[in-house]
């Protein structure tokens, strides 16, 4: 079990996708969380092409990567809400995700995100289609 109630994956103030703890500490892996930053990058945002580890580079587009559409995934005892997010880095394939231990609803994850990552929430709430 993780010591954190909520984690964030994505850009924080500048380009670069990292896994973040609430105190703005970036890390590659968090004890108790079964996912690394590399495993989270774009995997849970709804574009099946990004689940292929041999995908190589390809241009993104709004059809396959619509910004702000939350995708709920429950896996390995965690709930992940991922979405394409170009609010910091405008390139396609930029994404964000909120993660929480347990099987939660999308709204429960968003409530945790507002509490533990208020700066991020203020930035992304305007693009989320909920």
Secondary structure, DSSP 8 states (H G I E B T S, - for coil): --S-S-EEEE-SSSS--EEEETTTEEES--TT-S--HHHHTTTTSS-GGGG-TT-------TTTS-BT--EEEEETTEEEEEEE--SSS-STT-EEEEEEES---HHHHHHHHHHH-HHHHHHHTTT---
